[in-house]
Amino acid sequence: MFDLFLQGGTWIMSILTVELICLLFAAWKAPAWVREIGLLVLVTDLIWQLKGMFNAAEVVQQVGDVPLTLVAGGLKVSFISLIYALLIYAASLVIRMLQKPRI
C-alpha cells in the first residue's frame, strides 16, 4: 500500500491525505463542509493530473518516437492518485448520507 502511495507521487498523495484528514475532522465538527471537501479533493487531483499530462505531452513532443508501453505505464501511474481521490470523494458522500436526517 505504501508502494502505491510513493508511485502515485508523494506530493499529491500527501495533499490528498491532508484533505482526507480535513474531511474526517469536518465530519465531526463541521458536517456542512463534508461534500465541499470531497469536491475539493477531486478538483485538486484533476488539476494535478492535467498538469502531469501536459508535462508528459511536452516530453513526448520533444523526444519524438516514444514506445507505447512507456506511455501506457505513465498513464497507469497517473491513475493511482485519481483512484485515491475518488475513494475519498466516495467516503465524503457516504459520510454525508449518514449525517442526513432520516425521513
N, C-alpha and C positions, 0 to 999 in steps of 0.2 A: 504494500500500500504506500509506503514511504517512497518507493521507487517511482510510482506513478506521480507522486507529488513533485519529485525532482524533474521527471521527464516533462511534466506539464508546464514547467517554468516556475522557479522559486518566487519570482516577484508577483506574478499574477495569482498563483496559488496561495501565497501569503495574504495578498489583498482580499481574495475571496474568503479565506479563513477568518480574517478580521471582520469581514462583513457578516459571516455566519455567526460569529460571537455577538455582534451587534444585533442580529436578528433574534437570537435566543434571549438576549437581555431585553430587547423590545417586547418580546412575547410576555415577559414577566412584568415590566414596568410601563411600557407604552404600547398596548395592543393595537392601536390605530396605525402604527407605523410598520407593522409586520409585512403587509403586502408591498408597501413602498420600498422597503429594504430589499425584499425579494426581487422587485423590478430593477433596483439599483445594481444588484448582483448580475443580472442578465445584461444590462447595458454596459457595465464595466467590462465584462468578459467579451462582449461583441466588439467593443471599441478596441480592446487589446488584440483580439483575433484578426480584425480587419487591418490593424497596423502591422501585424506579423505577416499577413498575406500580401500586403503592399510591399514590404521589405523582401519577401520571397520572390515576388514578381520582378522586382528590380534586379535581384541576383540572377534570375533565370534570363532576363533580358541582357545582362552584361556577359554572362558565360556563354549563352547561346544554346548549344545542344546539351540538355540535361536528361539523364535517364529517367524513365517513367517510374521506376521503382524508388528512386530518390524523392521524387515529388510525392508519391503515394505515402512514403514513410513520413514525410513532413506533414502531410495532411492528417495522418493518424495521430501524430504527436500533438498537433494543434487542436484536435477534438477532445483531448483529455481535460483541459480546463473548461471547455464548453459543457461536457458531461457533468463535471463537478458543479458548475453554475446552475445547470438545470436541476440537479438534485437539491441544491439549496433553495431554488425557487419552488420546487415541489414541496419541500418542507415548509416553506412560508405559506403556501396555500393550505396545507393540512393544518398547520397551527391556526390559521385564520378561520378555517371551517370549524375547528374545535372551540374557538373562542366565541363564535356567533351564538346568540341566544336561540334556544330551542323554540319551535313553533308551538 
